[in-house]
């Protein structure tokens, strides 16, 4: 028994002597290398800020961004286009249509076919018109003057229908007259289907064409145009304010007409004059009345600030003396037929150059008013502006002996 215990103790001791060193050796081994971790990609360098929006175009003309979908500004004196954003794309004019309705009425008044005191009967169709109204009553008779005020100040759809029916028999017939007149005025991408601008997919125009119409209204009817500047109109005890926001916010503003439908957005055809310089603006596609008020003032102020008109010569000013061949006078003075004015960015005025181009000498006889050459205005990066130069007086042809003498002097004496 004692022998067995000794033997068991010996075996256990041997086993322990073997296991302990092995365990210690296992603890002394270096730890295994961890699996390689994927490296995170290096952070991308920060993108540089976008360059500032250009302030001038390739011609050196000032640029301006606008939230309006359509924007078009012209100088009424020279026809220079100062801003053109989608000016030739079709759009819905909404109540800006009423400018053409008023134009046709103005035309009949000017021709003597109507009088402001004439009265028209209000139909049920006119009375039932929705949208903005001047609140005329069915079956009543309303003066042309009141209907015009109701159309251009109150933006009354009912007033426009009453005018259209009273002057053409039906609104459809009146709309056809509107489209024909548009073509006569040069509005080549305009189609009218009604007198008020009521939504219709076939009723469209462009901001360019509305600018043409605004200019024609101001040019053709300067007296009647003044009603566009009236701030208020009261009819049947109901007072309504003119919707044109520029009348209150922009110095020199005197017309024309706002417009709004859900599909067209908020628009305005406007004009203003400062120190004899008139601008015409059309904007459309804005999101709110507030946007329309702010953007219209901002754009018009920009156009007045960045551009100016520069008068060169007026009729009667002698621009140059042009040599005459075989004439009773050696030269003929040339002048412009109408006051020559150019519109340029103010910053480019110092670079403007004016020259005269003609073929010399001019052969006699020369008639007063005969075109002799061109006045050429050049500015870097801009196409030249050419204005006709005409003879300021007549120059008769030399008689036979005079022509012979002149030929001798020229060919023999070199004079």
C-alpha positions as CSV (number, residue, x, y, z in Angstrom):
1,X,0.0,0.0,0.0
2,X,2.8,2.3,1.0
3,X,4.6,1.4,-2.2
4,X,1.5,2.3,-4.3
5,X,1.2,5.7,-2.6
6,X,4.9,6.5,-3.3
7,X,4.5,5.4,-6.9
8,X,1.4,7.6,-7.4
9,X,3.1,10.6,-5.8
10,X,6.1,10.1,-8.0
11,X,4.0,10.0,-11.1
12,X,2.0,13.0,-10.1
13,X,5.2,14.9,-9.4
14,X,6.7,14.0,-12.7
15,X,3.5,15.0,-14.5
16,X,3.5,18.3,-12.7
17,X,7.1,19.0,-13.5
18,X,6.4,18.5,-17.2
19,X,3.1,20.5,-17.4
20,X,4.3,23.6,-15.5
21,X,7.2,24.3,-17.8
22,X,5.0,23.7,-20.8
23,X,2.4,26.1,-19.5
24,X,5.1,28.7,-18.7
25,X,6.6,28.3,-22.2
26,X,3.2,28.8,-23.7
27,X,2.8,32.0,-21.8
28,X,6.2,33.3,-23.0
29,X,5.4,33.0,-26.7
30,X,4.8,36.3,-28.5
31,X,1.2,37.0,-29.2
32,X,0.0,36.3,-32.8
33,X,-0.1,39.3,-35.1
34,X,-3.7,40.7,-35.4
35,X,-5.4,40.4,-38.7
36,X,-4.7,43.4,-41.0
37,X,-7.4,46.0,-40.6
38,X,-8.6,47.8,-43.7
39,X,-7.3,51.3,-43.8
40,X,-9.8,54.2,-44.0
41,X,-9.6,56.2,-47.3
42,X,-8.0,59.6,-46.9
43,X,-10.4,62.4,-46.5
44,X,-11.1,64.2,-49.7
45,X,-9.8,67.8,-49.7
46,X,-12.5,70.4,-49.2
47,X,-13.9,71.6,-52.5
48,X,-13.1,75.2,-53.3
49,X,-16.0,77.6,-53.2
50,X,-17.7,78.2,-56.5
51,X,-16.5,81.2,-58.5
52,X,-18.7,84.3,-58.1
53,X,-21.4,84.7,-60.7
54,X,-20.2,86.8,-63.5
55,X,-21.3,90.4,-63.4
56,X,-20.9,91.2,-67.1
57,X,-21.4,89.1,-70.2
58,X,-18.9,88.7,-73.1
59,X,-19.9,92.1,-74.5
60,X,-19.2,93.8,-71.2
61,X,-22.9,94.3,-70.6
62,X,-24.0,94.1,-66.9
63,X,-25.7,90.9,-65.8
64,X,-28.2,90.3,-63.1
65,X,-29.8,87.1,-61.7
66,X,-33.5,86.9,-61.3
67,X,-36.0,84.5,-59.8
68,X,-38.5,85.4,-62.5
69,X,-39.0,82.7,-65.1
70,X,-39.3,85.4,-67.8
71,X,-37.7,88.8,-67.7
72,X,-37.2,91.4,-70.5
73,X,-36.2,95.0,-70.3
74,X,-35.7,97.5,-73.1
75,X,-34.9,101.1,-73.5
76,X,-37.9,102.7,-75.2
77,X,-35.8,105.4,-77.0
78,X,-33.3,103.2,-78.6
79,X,-34.9,99.8,-78.4
80,X,-31.7,98.4,-76.8
81,X,-32.4,95.2,-74.9
82,X,-30.9,95.5,-71.4
83,X,-32.1,92.1,-70.0
84,X,-33.4,89.1,-71.8
85,X,-34.3,85.9,-69.9
86,X,-36.5,83.6,-72.0
87,X,-37.8,86.7,-73.8
88,X,-38.8,84.7,-76.9
89,X,-40.4,81.7,-75.1
90,X,-44.1,81.4,-74.9
91,X,-45.9,82.1,-71.6
92,X,-49.4,82.8,-70.3
93,X,-50.0,86.5,-70.0
94,X,-52.9,86.3,-67.5
95,X,-54.3,89.8,-66.8
96,X,-51.5,91.5,-68.8
97,X,-53.7,90.6,-71.7
98,X,-55.8,93.6,-70.7
99,X,-53.2,95.9,-72.2
100,X,-54.3,94.8,-75.6
101,X,-58.0,95.0,-74.7
102,X,-57.4,98.6,-73.7
103,X,-55.3,99.3,-76.8
104,X,-58.2,98.4,-79.1
105,X,-60.6,100.6,-77.1
106,X,-58.0,103.5,-77.2
107,X,-57.7,103.1,-80.9
108,X,-61.4,103.4,-81.5
109,X,-61.5,106.5,-79.2
110,X,-58.7,108.1,-81.1
111,X,-60.4,107.5,-84.4
112,X,-63.6,109.0,-83.1
113,X,-65.6,105.8,-83.3
114,X,-66.2,105.9,-79.6
115,X,-66.5,108.4,-76.8
116,X,-65.6,108.0,-73.2
117,X,-69.1,108.9,-72.3
118,X,-70.7,106.2,-74.4
119,X,-72.3,103.4,-72.5
120,X,-72.3,99.6,-73.0
121,X,-74.9,97.1,-71.6
122,X,-73.6,94.5,-69.2
123,X,-74.4,90.9,-70.2
124,X,-75.0,88.0,-67.9
125,X,-71.7,86.5,-69.1
126,X,-69.8,89.6,-68.1
127,X,-71.6,89.8,-64.8
128,X,-70.8,86.1,-64.0
129,X,-67.1,86.4,-64.7
130,X,-64.9,85.1,-61.9
131,X,-61.6,86.3,-60.7
132,X,-60.9,90.0,-60.2
133,X,-63.9,92.2,-60.9
134,X,-65.1,95.8,-60.9
135,X,-68.5,94.5,-59.8
136,X,-70.8,95.7,-62.7
137,X,-74.4,94.5,-62.5
138,X,-76.2,92.5,-65.2
139,X,-78.5,94.6,-67.4
140,X,-77.0,97.9,-66.4
141,X,-75.3,100.4,-68.8
142,X,-71.7,101.5,-67.9
143,X,-69.6,104.2,-69.5
144,X,-66.6,103.3,-71.6
145,X,-64.5,105.4,-69.2
146,X,-65.6,103.4,-66.2
147,X,-65.0,100.1,-68.0
148,X,-61.5,101.2,-69.0
149,X,-60.7,102.1,-65.4
150,X,-62.2,98.9,-64.3
151,X,-60.0,96.9,-66.7
152,X,-56.6,98.7,-66.2
153,X,-56.9,99.7,-62.5
154,X,-59.2,97.1,-60.9
155,X,-58.2,94.4,-63.4
156,X,-61.8,93.5,-63.8
157,X,-62.5,90.5,-65.9
158,X,-66.2,91.5,-66.0
159,X,-65.2,94.9,-67.5
160,X,-63.1,93.3,-70.2
161,X,-66.0,91.0,-71.3
162,X,-68.4,94.0,-71.4
163,X,-66.0,96.0,-73.6
164,X,-65.3,93.0,-75.9
165,X,-69.0,92.2,-76.4
166,X,-70.0,95.8,-76.8
167,X,-67.4,96.6,-79.4
168,X,-67.2,93.3,-81.4
169,X,-70.5,91.5,-80.6
170,X,-68.8,88.7,-78.8
171,X,-65.7,88.1,-76.8
172,X,-64.5,85.5,-79.4
173,X,-64.7,88.0,-82.2
174,X,-62.9,90.6,-80.1
175,X,-60.1,88.1,-79.4
176,X,-59.6,87.6,-83.1
177,X,-59.3,91.4,-83.5
178,X,-56.7,91.4,-80.7
179,X,-54.6,88.8,-82.4
180,X,-54.8,90.6,-85.7
181,X,-53.7,93.9,-84.0
182,X,-50.8,92.0,-82.4
183,X,-49.5,91.0,-85.8
184,X,-49.8,94.6,-87.0
185,X,-47.7,95.8,-84.1
186,X,-45.0,93.2,-84.6
187,X,-46.1,90.7,-81.9
188,X,-45.4,87.7,-84.0
189,X,-45.7,85.0,-81.3
190,X,-48.9,86.0,-79.6
191,X,-52.4,84.4,-79.7
192,X,-55.4,85.7,-77.9
193,X,-58.5,83.7,-77.0
194,X,-60.2,86.1,-74.7
195,X,-60.2,89.7,-73.5
196,X,-59.2,89.2,-69.9
197,X,-56.4,86.7,-69.9
198,X,-58.6,84.0,-68.4
199,X,-56.6,80.7,-68.5
200,X,-56.7,78.9,-71.9
201,X,-54.0,76.7,-73.3
202,X,-54.2,78.5,-76.6
203,X,-53.8,81.9,-75.1
204,X,-50.2,82.9,-75.1
205,X,-47.6,85.5,-75.8
206,X,-43.9,86.3,-75.0
207,X,-42.3,88.8,-72.8
208,X,-40.8,90.4,-75.9
209,X,-44.2,90.8,-77.5
210,X,-45.7,92.3,-74.3
211,X,-42.9,94.9,-74.3
212,X,-43.8,95.7,-77.9
213,X,-47.4,96.2,-76.9
214,X,-46.5,98.4,-73.9
215,X,-44.3,100.6,-76.1
216,X,-47.0,100.9,-78.8
217,X,-49.6,101.9,-76.1
218,X,-47.3,104.7,-74.7
219,X,-46.4,105.9,-78.2
220,X,-49.8,105.8,-79.8
221,X,-52.0,107.0,-76.9
222,X,-49.9,109.3,-74.6
223,X,-53.0,110.9,-73.1
224,X,-55.1,107.8,-72.5
225,X,-52.0,106.0,-71.3
226,X,-52.0,108.2,-68.2
227,X,-54.9,106.3,-66.7
228,X,-52.5,103.4,-66.0
229,X,-50.9,105.6,-63.3
230,X,-54.1,106.1,-61.4
231,X,-53.7,104.6,-57.9
232,X,-57.4,103.9,-57.1
233,X,-60.8,103.5,-58.8
234,X,-64.2,103.6,-57.1
235,X,-67.3,102.1,-58.7
236,X,-70.6,101.6,-57.1
237,X,-69.1,102.6,-53.8
238,X,-66.4,99.9,-54.0
239,X,-62.8,101.3,-53.9
240,X,-60.0,99.3,-55.4
241,X,-56.3,100.0,-55.5
242,X,-54.1,99.7,-58.6
243,X,-52.3,96.4,-58.3
244,X,-49.1,97.7,-59.9
245,X,-46.6,97.8,-56.9
246,X,-44.1,100.0,-58.7
247,X,-46.5,103.0,-58.6
248,X,-45.8,103.3,-54.9
249,X,-42.2,102.1,-54.8
250,X,-40.3,103.2,-57.9
251,X,-39.7,106.8,-58.8
252,X,-41.0,107.6,-62.3
253,X,-43.2,104.6,-62.6
254,X,-46.4,105.3,-64.6
255,X,-47.9,101.9,-65.8
256,X,-48.9,99.3,-67.0
257,X,-50.5,96.1,-65.7
258,X,-50.1,93.1,-63.4
259,X,-51.1,89.6,-64.0
260,X,-51.6,86.3,-62.1
261,X,-53.0,82.8,-62.5
262,X,-52.0,79.6,-60.8
263,X,-50.3,78.3,-63.9
264,X,-48.6,81.5,-65.0
265,X,-47.5,82.8,-61.6
266,X,-47.2,86.5,-60.8
267,X,-46.2,88.9,-63.6
268,X,-46.0,92.6,-64.4
269,X,-45.6,94.7,-67.5
270,X,-44.3,98.0,-66.3
271,X,-42.8,101.3,-67.5
272,X,-41.0,104.1,-65.8
273,X,-39.3,107.3,-67.0
274,X,-36.5,109.3,-65.4
275,X,-35.0,112.5,-66.9
276,X,-36.6,111.7,-70.2
277,X,-35.3,108.1,-70.3
278,X,-38.0,105.5,-70.4
279,X,-37.6,101.8,-69.7
280,X,-40.1,99.0,-70.3
281,X,-40.0,95.8,-68.3
282,X,-41.9,92.5,-68.5
283,X,-41.5,89.8,-65.8
284,X,-43.6,86.7,-65.2
285,X,-43.5,83.4,-63.4
286,X,-42.8,84.7,-59.9
287,X,-44.1,82.8,-56.9
288,X,-45.9,85.5,-54.9
289,X,-47.1,89.1,-54.9
290,X,-44.2,90.0,-52.6
291,X,-41.7,88.4,-55.0
292,X,-43.2,90.4,-57.8
293,X,-43.1,93.7,-55.9
294,X,-39.5,93.2,-54.8
295,X,-38.1,91.8,-58.0
296,X,-39.7,94.3,-60.3
297,X,-38.3,97.2,-58.2
298,X,-34.9,95.6,-58.1
299,X,-34.6,94.9,-61.8
300,X,-35.9,98.4,-62.9
301,X,-33.5,100.1,-60.4
302,X,-30.6,98.0,-61.8
303,X,-31.4,98.9,-65.4
304,X,-31.6,102.6,-64.6
305,X,-28.4,102.4,-62.6
306,X,-26.2,100.3,-64.9
307,X,-27.2,101.8,-68.3
308,X,-27.6,105.2,-69.8
309,X,-28.4,106.9,-73.0
310,X,-25.8,109.1,-74.8
311,X,-26.9,111.7,-77.3
312,X,-24.5,112.2,-80.2
313,X,-26.0,114.6,-82.8
314,X,-29.4,116.1,-83.4
315,X,-31.0,117.0,-86.8
316,X,-29.3,120.1,-88.2
317,X,-25.9,119.4,-86.6
318,X,-23.2,119.2,-89.3
319,X,-21.4,116.0,-88.7
320,X,-19.0,116.4,-91.6
321,X,-18.4,118.1,-94.9
322,X,-18.3,115.5,-97.7
323,X,-16.5,116.2,-101.0
324,X,-18.8,116.5,-104.0
325,X,-17.6,115.6,-107.6
326,X,-18.7,118.0,-110.3
327,X,-21.0,119.9,-108.0
328,X,-21.7,123.6,-107.7
329,X,-20.3,123.4,-104.2
330,X,-17.1,121.5,-103.3
331,X,-18.7,119.8,-100.3
332,X,-22.0,119.0,-98.9
333,X,-22.8,119.0,-95.1
334,X,-24.2,115.8,-93.8
335,X,-26.4,115.4,-90.7
336,X,-28.6,112.9,-88.9
337,X,-32.3,112.6,-89.7
338,X,-33.3,112.2,-86.1
339,X,-31.6,112.7,-82.8
340,X,-28.9,110.0,-82.6
341,X,-28.9,108.3,-79.2
342,X,-27.2,105.1,-78.1
343,X,-27.7,103.0,-75.0
344,X,-24.6,101.7,-73.3
345,X,-23.5,100.4,-70.0
346,X,-22.1,103.4,-68.0
347,X,-18.8,101.6,-67.6
348,X,-18.3,101.4,-71.3
349,X,-18.9,105.1,-72.1
350,X,-15.2,106.0,-72.0
351,X,-14.5,103.3,-74.7
352,X,-17.1,104.6,-77.2
353,X,-15.8,105.9,-80.5
354,X,-17.7,107.7,-83.2
355,X,-16.7,107.8,-86.9
356,X,-18.2,108.6,-90.3
357,X,-18.2,106.2,-93.2
358,X,-19.0,107.2,-96.8
359,X,-17.7,106.9,-100.4
360,X,-15.9,110.0,-101.5
361,X,-16.4,112.1,-103.5
362,X,-20.2,112.1,-103.8
363,X,-21.3,112.7,-107.4
364,X,-23.5,115.7,-108.1
365,X,-26.4,116.4,-108.1
366,X,-27.1,115.8,-104.4
367,X,-30.6,116.2,-103.1
368,X,-31.3,117.4,-99.5
369,X,-32.2,114.4,-97.4
370,X,-30.3,112.0,-99.7
371,X,-28.5,109.3,-97.7
372,X,-24.7,109.9,-98.1
373,X,-23.1,107.6,-95.5
374,X,-23.3,106.2,-92.0
375,X,-22.5,107.4,-88.5
376,X,-20.7,104.4,-86.9
377,X,-20.5,104.0,-83.1
378,X,-18.1,101.4,-81.9
379,X,-17.4,100.0,-78.4
380,X,-15.1,97.0,-77.7
381,X,-16.8,93.6,-77.9
382,X,-20.0,95.1,-79.2
383,X,-21.4,95.1,-82.7
384,X,-21.1,98.5,-84.3
385,X,-24.2,100.8,-84.3
386,X,-24.8,102.5,-87.7
387,X,-27.0,105.5,-88.1
388,X,-27.8,107.0,-91.6
389,X,-26.2,110.3,-92.5
390,X,-28.1,112.5,-95.1
391,X,-27.3,115.6,-97.0
392,X,-28.3,118.7,-95.1
393,X,-28.8,120.7,-98.3
394,X,-28.9,120.2,-102.0
395,X,-25.9,120.7,-104.3
396,X,-26.5,121.2,-108.0
397,X,-24.4,119.8,-110.8
398,X,-22.0,122.0,-112.7
399,X,-22.9,123.0,-116.3
400,X,-21.1,121.6,-119.3
401,X,-18.2,124.1,-119.2
402,X,-17.9,123.8,-115.4
403,X,-17.7,120.0,-115.7
404,X,-15.0,120.3,-118.4
405,X,-13.0,122.7,-116.3
406,X,-13.3,120.5,-113.3
407,X,-12.2,117.5,-115.3
408,X,-9.1,119.4,-116.5
409,X,-8.2,120.5,-113.1
410,X,-8.5,117.0,-111.8
411,X,-6.8,115.0,-114.5
412,X,-4.3,117.5,-115.7
413,X,-3.5,119.8,-112.7
414,X,-4.3,117.1,-110.1
415,X,-6.7,119.4,-108.3
